[in-house]
Amino acid sequence: MDATPPPPTKPKGGRPRDGVWADFDESTGKPRSCICTWCRIEMKSEPKRMIHHLASKCKEIDLAGRNKYLLRWNEMMSAGHDDDSGVPRKVQKISNKKRKILISGGGFNSTYLKYVVALTGKARPRICFLPTAAGDSQDKIVQFYEDCAALNVEPHVQLSFLSSAKQARDWDEVLLSMDAIVCSSGNTVNQQAIWKAHGLDEILKHAWDKGIILCGSGAGALCWFEEGTTDSRPKRLSTVKCLGFLPGSHCPHYDSEPHRRPLYQKLISTGELKPGYACDDDAGIYFEDAEPIRAVTARADAKVYYVSMVEGHVQEQLLPTHSIDSNICTV
């Protein structure tokens, strides 16, 4: 009887070294770990895991670096993509995160913050307060921390109104590492000017595209629309151009400031403003991919309207609202 041939032996030497390790510690005496200082995630000798981490989960890597590793991930996975797009399924999942915005006509308290926590889907989300419109008001910063105290969140504050020379991390490093960004009420004209001067408008757009939830009330709600009414200038209400993430116009404080309602309707009737949404204080709207998903309220009599021209007349369409009271908050 012929002897059974021995099973083939695996070649010695392990897997070929992947070029990704050029960015990592070459010392054999140290474990290879993520190059970012934030995550410190040890990936041992698995380049796919490391590149996937750098392309999608790393909190500290800059935009150029993320794009580099996203391309590298595409190259590594190109043999396994499932459709004609040429993009692996996991990369599609990363890039197709819904873009979320939650606004309030006035007031963004712990009830709204609790709703934001639910929207993130995280057990302990990182929430950043951006009080530019309020001139980095210490009172508003203290209130933000007080509102966060009862919630399981990691609160942060990003100052921007005065000198940032002592800031150790760049704007994108901070903001793009968050799960949600809450913008304060205040002066929308100043807010927009400072954001654009520092490039924060582009960083916020990238945050939105990345799936980071953008939120705020008053100026922190108006800022996401194309345009709206503001009390940022002396003497009287006026109009302001904003970031344009959401189409149309917006009027906050619709019930609490008497001159807001008639001016907003007049400007829409004359075509100076596009049709849009008006929110009472404590009432707001949740958007996904720039589409309104639901109108929400933290007060029973607070209302949300869509204001437009119908057959030559201004029409206020009252939208049904969903309560986000802290005891019955639903997403």
Protein Blocks (a to p, Z undefined) as FASTA:
>chain_A
ZZddddddddehiaaddfklmmpcfbfkbccddfbfklopaekjafklmmmmmmmmomkb
cfklmmmmmmmmmmmmmmmccbfnopafklmmmmmpccdddddfehjafklmmmmmmmno
pabdcddddfklnoopaklmmmmmmmmmmpccddddddfkbccklpmbdfklmmmmpfbd
cddedjfklmmmmmmmnommmmmmmmmmnopacedehjlmmmmmmbdcdfkbghiacddd
dehlagcjddehklmmmklmmmmmmmmmnopaccdddddehiacddeehiafbdcdfbfk
bccdddddeehiacddddddddfbfklgcZZ
